[in-house]
Amino acid sequence: MTPSLTQVRLAGGAQGFNWLPVFVAEEQGLFERNGLTIEYLKLGSVDKATTAVREGTADLAITPPEGAIADFVSGGSLRIIGANAVRLPMSLVARPDVAGIQELRGKRIGTSSLTEGTAIYTQMMLQQEGLSYPADYDFVLAGVHTTRWAALRNGEIDAAPQPAPWNFLAEREGYRLIGETNDVIPELVFAALIGNSGWVSANPETVGKLVAALAEAHEFVNDPANDAVTLPIYQRLTTPGDVELATQGLAYTRDMGMWPGNLQIVPTALQATVDLMIRVGLLGSEHRTTAEGAFDPGFVRQLTAPTPATA
C-alpha cells in the first residue's frame, strides 16, 4: 500500500523562472519520494504570498524575503528557512526612446511591489545614477514580469526590471537594456523559502522533507548534463515555443549562480539584503543585526550535518 502523502500549501507570486527547481522536483518525483504532495498557490504578487503565510492560508512560500524580515523585526512570526535564489538575472528594460538611466527622470517604472523585490533593486540601481524615489520618478504597480512586459508594450510604463529571458525578448523586439541588476547587486537573497514559526515548529518533519527535496532539485538543475529534462521545464515557465530564448535564459541564469546548493544562505547575501532594505528606507539601521535573526538555519544545516557513525 502506498503511504499517504502530506500536503503542503506552497505560495508564490508568479511561480516563474526562479521556481525551476520546484517544478523539476515535482516532475522528477522528488516531493512524492519524500512523502509530500504540493498544492500550488499562485497569488499574483509577492506581497500576497508573504501575507498568505503570515495569515495561515499558505503553509510556506517562495518569495522575496524582505516582507519576512520586516515582519520579524516588528515582532512577527515569519522566518526565512532557506534560499531559493541568490542572484539577480535581471535587466532594466526601457522603451526604445529611453537611452539610459538618466532619462528615467520623471518617468514611470513598473514593479510588482513597493516594499519587496523589484522596487528595492530598481531604487538601488537608480540611486547609483543620482535618481531618488519618489522625487525623480514614479513606481507603477504593474504586477509580475509577464504583466510588466504587457504594460511596457502598451505604453503604460516607461521601464521595468525584467528577468531572463524576458530581458532578451525585449531586446529582440527593439527595447533597450539600460542596466544589469547583477552589476549593481552581485549577491543577495533574491527569493527565499519562508514560513510562519508556529506552523514550522509544529511541522518540522514536513519542512525538513521539503527542504531536502528542493536541495536535490537545485543540484539537478545546476548540472548541465540534465538539460534534456531541465530546459523544457524552464522553457514552459518562461517562453513557450521559443527554445532559443529559453536556452539563452537558462545559461545566463545558471552561469550566474542563481540556485544555491542545499538552499544555503551565506552571511554576505543576507547582509546585502538587509543593507538594501536600510538604504531604500524600508528598515531602520538600528535593526541591522536584529534583522539577520529572521533566518532560521536549522533545516539547511540538517542537509550538511555529518551522518552519525553506526556501531
C-alpha positions as CSV (number, residue, x, y, z in Angstrom):
1,M,0.0,0.0,0.0
2,T,1.3,3.5,-0.9
3,P,1.8,5.5,2.2
4,S,-0.3,8.7,2.5
5,L,1.3,11.9,1.4
6,T,1.5,15.1,3.5
7,Q,0.1,18.1,1.7
8,V,2.0,21.4,1.7
9,R,0.3,24.6,0.5
10,L,3.2,26.4,-1.2
11,A,2.5,30.0,-2.3
12,G,4.3,32.3,-4.7
13,G,3.6,35.4,-6.8
14,A,4.3,34.4,-10.4
15,Q,5.9,31.0,-9.8
16,G,8.1,31.7,-12.8
17,F,11.7,31.1,-13.8
18,N,13.1,31.1,-10.3
19,W,10.7,28.2,-9.4
20,L,12.5,26.0,-11.9
21,P,13.9,23.6,-9.1
22,V,10.4,23.4,-7.6
23,F,8.9,22.1,-10.9
24,V,11.9,19.8,-11.5
25,A,11.3,18.3,-8.1
26,E,7.6,17.8,-9.0
27,E,8.3,16.2,-12.3
28,Q,11.2,14.1,-11.1
29,G,9.0,12.7,-8.2
30,L,11.3,14.2,-5.5
31,F,8.4,15.5,-3.4
32,E,6.5,12.2,-3.6
33,R,9.7,10.3,-2.7
34,N,9.9,12.4,0.4
35,G,6.2,11.8,1.3
36,L,4.9,15.1,0.2
37,T,2.3,16.4,-2.2
38,I,2.3,20.1,-3.1
39,E,-0.7,22.4,-3.5
40,Y,0.5,25.4,-5.6
41,L,-1.0,28.7,-4.6
42,K,-0.2,31.2,-7.4
43,L,-1.3,34.5,-5.9
44,G,-0.2,37.1,-8.5
45,S,2.1,39.2,-6.3
46,V,5.0,38.7,-3.8
47,D,3.2,40.7,-1.1
48,K,0.2,38.4,-1.3
49,A,2.4,35.3,-1.0
50,T,4.0,36.8,2.2
51,T,0.7,37.7,3.6
52,A,-0.7,34.2,2.9
53,V,2.0,32.6,5.1
54,R,1.5,35.3,7.8
55,E,-2.2,34.7,7.9
56,G,-2.0,30.9,7.6
57,T,-3.8,30.5,4.2
58,A,-0.5,29.0,2.9
59,D,2.0,26.8,4.8
60,L,5.1,28.1,3.1
61,A,6.1,30.5,0.3
62,I,8.9,31.0,-2.1
63,T,9.1,34.8,-2.4
64,P,11.4,37.7,-1.8
65,P,12.5,37.8,1.8
66,E,12.0,41.5,2.6
67,G,8.5,41.0,3.9
68,A,9.5,38.2,6.2
69,I,12.4,40.3,7.5
70,A,10.2,43.3,8.2
71,D,7.7,41.1,9.9
72,F,10.4,39.5,12.1
73,V,11.8,42.9,13.1
74,S,8.4,44.1,14.1
75,G,7.9,41.1,16.4
76,G,6.0,38.9,13.9
77,S,6.2,35.2,13.3
78,L,7.6,34.9,9.8
79,R,11.0,33.3,9.3
80,I,13.4,32.6,6.4
81,I,14.1,28.8,6.1
82,G,16.4,28.7,3.1
83,A,17.4,30.4,-0.2
84,N,15.7,29.6,-3.4
85,A,17.8,32.1,-5.4
86,V,20.8,34.3,-4.6
87,R,21.4,36.1,-7.8
88,L,19.5,38.7,-9.9
89,P,19.4,37.6,-13.6
90,M,17.5,40.8,-14.4
91,S,17.9,43.8,-16.7
92,L,16.3,47.2,-16.5
93,V,14.3,47.3,-19.8
94,A,13.2,50.6,-21.2
95,R,11.2,51.9,-24.2
96,P,13.3,52.3,-27.4
97,D,13.4,56.1,-26.9
98,V,14.9,55.9,-23.4
99,A,18.7,55.7,-23.9
100,G,19.9,55.4,-20.3
101,I,19.0,55.5,-16.7
102,Q,19.4,59.3,-16.5
103,E,16.5,59.6,-18.9
104,L,14.1,57.9,-16.4
105,R,13.8,61.2,-14.6
106,G,10.1,61.9,-14.4
107,K,9.2,58.5,-15.9
108,R,7.0,55.6,-14.8
109,I,8.7,52.4,-13.7
110,G,6.8,49.2,-13.4
111,T,7.2,47.0,-10.3
112,S,5.4,44.1,-8.5
113,S,5.6,45.7,-5.1
114,L,6.5,48.9,-3.3
115,T,8.2,47.2,-0.4
116,E,9.7,43.9,-1.7
117,G,11.8,42.6,-4.6
118,T,11.8,44.7,-7.8
119,A,11.2,48.0,-6.2
120,I,14.2,47.7,-3.9
121,Y,16.5,46.6,-6.7
122,T,15.4,49.4,-9.0
123,Q,15.8,52.0,-6.4
124,M,19.3,50.8,-5.8
125,M,20.2,50.9,-9.4
126,L,18.9,54.4,-9.9
127,Q,20.4,55.7,-6.7
128,Q,23.8,55.0,-8.2
129,E,22.9,57.3,-11.0
130,G,21.7,60.0,-8.7
131,L,18.0,59.4,-9.1
132,S,15.9,59.0,-5.9
133,Y,12.4,57.8,-5.3
134,P,9.8,59.4,-5.2
135,A,11.4,62.8,-6.1
136,D,12.7,61.7,-9.5
137,Y,10.4,59.0,-10.8
138,D,7.2,57.1,-10.1
139,F,6.6,53.5,-9.4
140,V,3.6,51.8,-11.0
141,L,2.3,48.6,-9.5
142,A,2.3,46.7,-12.8
143,G,2.4,43.2,-11.4
144,V,4.8,40.3,-12.0
145,H,7.2,40.2,-15.0
146,T,4.6,39.0,-17.5
147,T,2.2,41.8,-16.8
148,R,5.1,44.3,-16.6
149,W,6.0,43.3,-20.1
150,A,2.5,43.8,-21.3
151,A,2.4,47.2,-19.6
152,L,5.6,48.2,-21.2
153,R,4.4,47.2,-24.7
154,N,1.1,49.0,-24.1
155,G,2.9,52.3,-23.1
156,E,1.5,52.2,-19.6
157,I,5.1,52.4,-18.1
158,D,8.4,53.6,-19.5
159,A,10.7,51.0,-18.0
160,A,10.7,47.9,-15.8
161,P,13.1,45.4,-14.3
162,Q,12.7,42.2,-16.3
163,P,14.3,38.8,-15.6
164,A,15.8,36.5,-18.1
165,P,14.8,35.5,-20.7
166,W,12.2,38.4,-20.9
167,N,15.0,40.9,-21.0
168,F,16.4,39.2,-24.1
169,L,12.9,39.0,-25.6
170,A,12.5,42.8,-25.1
171,E,15.9,43.5,-26.6
172,R,15.0,41.3,-29.6
173,E,11.8,43.5,-30.1
174,G,13.7,46.7,-30.0
175,Y,13.6,47.7,-26.4
176,R,16.7,48.9,-24.6
177,L,18.6,47.1,-21.8
178,I,19.9,50.1,-19.8
179,G,21.2,48.4,-16.7
180,E,22.1,45.0,-15.3
181,T,20.9,44.4,-11.8
182,N,23.7,41.9,-11.1
183,D,26.3,44.5,-11.8
184,V,24.9,46.7,-9.0
185,I,23.8,44.0,-6.6
186,P,26.1,40.9,-7.2
187,E,24.8,38.8,-4.2
188,L,21.7,38.8,-2.1
189,V,18.7,36.6,-1.2
190,F,16.5,37.2,-4.3
191,A,13.9,34.6,-3.3
192,A,13.6,32.6,-0.1
193,L,11.6,29.8,1.4
194,I,9.6,31.5,4.2
195,G,7.3,30.1,6.9
196,N,5.4,31.0,9.9
197,S,7.3,30.0,13.0
198,G,4.2,28.5,14.6
199,W,3.5,26.2,11.7
200,V,7.2,25.4,11.1
201,S,7.6,24.4,14.8
202,A,4.5,22.2,14.6
203,N,5.6,20.5,11.4
204,P,9.4,20.2,11.4
205,E,9.5,16.8,9.7
206,T,7.4,18.1,6.8
207,V,9.6,21.2,6.4
208,G,12.8,19.1,6.6
209,K,11.4,16.8,3.8
210,L,10.5,19.8,1.6
211,V,14.0,21.3,2.1
212,A,15.6,18.0,1.2
213,A,13.6,17.6,-2.0
214,L,14.4,21.2,-3.1
215,A,18.1,20.7,-2.3
216,E,18.2,17.7,-4.6
217,A,16.3,19.6,-7.3
218,H,18.8,22.5,-7.0
219,E,21.7,20.0,-7.6
220,F,19.8,18.6,-10.6
221,V,19.2,22.0,-12.2
222,N,22.8,23.1,-11.7
223,D,24.2,20.2,-13.7
224,P,24.0,20.9,-17.5
225,A,24.1,17.2,-18.1
226,N,20.4,17.2,-17.0
227,D,19.3,19.8,-19.5
228,A,17.2,17.3,-21.5
229,V,14.9,17.5,-18.5
230,T,15.6,20.9,-17.2
231,L,15.4,23.0,-20.4
232,P,11.8,22.0,-21.4
233,I,10.6,22.9,-17.9
234,Y,12.4,26.2,-18.0
235,Q,11.0,26.9,-21.4
236,R,7.5,26.1,-20.3
237,L,7.9,28.6,-17.4
238,T,9.3,31.4,-19.5
239,T,8.9,31.4,-23.2
240,P,6.8,28.5,-24.5
241,G,7.5,27.9,-28.2
242,D,10.8,29.7,-28.2
243,V,13.6,27.3,-27.4
244,E,16.3,29.8,-28.4
245,L,15.3,32.3,-25.8
246,A,14.9,29.6,-23.2
247,T,18.3,28.2,-23.9
248,Q,19.9,31.7,-23.6
249,G,18.0,32.5,-20.4
250,L,18.8,29.2,-18.7
251,A,22.5,29.5,-19.4
252,Y,22.6,33.2,-18.4
253,T,20.8,32.4,-15.1
254,R,22.6,29.2,-14.1
255,D,26.1,30.6,-15.0
256,M,25.4,33.5,-12.7
257,G,24.9,31.0,-9.8
258,M,21.2,31.6,-9.2
259,W,20.3,28.4,-7.4
260,P,22.4,27.8,-4.3
261,G,23.5,24.3,-3.2
262,N,21.5,23.0,-0.3
263,L,19.4,26.2,-0.2
264,Q,22.3,27.8,1.7
265,I,22.2,31.5,2.6
266,V,25.8,32.8,3.1
267,P,26.1,35.6,5.6
268,T,27.1,38.1,2.9
269,A,24.0,37.5,0.9
270,L,21.7,38.0,3.9
271,Q,23.6,41.1,5.0
272,A,23.3,42.5,1.5
273,T,19.6,42.0,1.6
274,V,19.2,43.8,4.9
275,D,21.6,46.6,3.8
276,L,19.4,47.2,0.7
277,M,16.3,47.4,2.8
278,I,18.1,50.0,5.0
279,R,19.4,52.0,2.1
280,V,15.9,52.4,0.5
281,G,14.3,53.2,3.8
282,L,12.4,50.0,4.4
283,L,14.3,49.2,7.6
284,G,16.0,51.4,10.2
285,S,19.7,51.0,10.5
286,E,19.3,50.2,14.2
287,H,17.6,47.0,13.2
288,R,20.5,45.7,11.1
289,T,21.7,43.0,13.5
290,T,18.2,42.0,14.6
291,A,17.0,41.6,11.0
292,E,19.6,38.9,10.3
293,G,17.8,36.8,13.0
294,A,14.9,36.3,10.6
295,F,16.9,33.4,9.1
296,D,16.3,30.1,10.9
297,P,19.3,28.0,9.6
298,G,18.3,24.7,11.3
299,F,16.8,23.0,8.3
300,V,19.6,23.9,5.9
301,R,22.2,22.8,8.5
302,Q,20.5,19.4,8.6
303,L,21.4,18.9,4.9
304,T,25.1,19.3,5.6
305,A,25.3,17.7,9.0
306,P,27.6,14.7,9.2
307,T,25.9,11.3,9.3
308,P,26.3,9.7,12.8
309,A,28.6,6.8,12.9
310,T,26.9,3.4,13.4
311,A,28.2,0.8,15.8
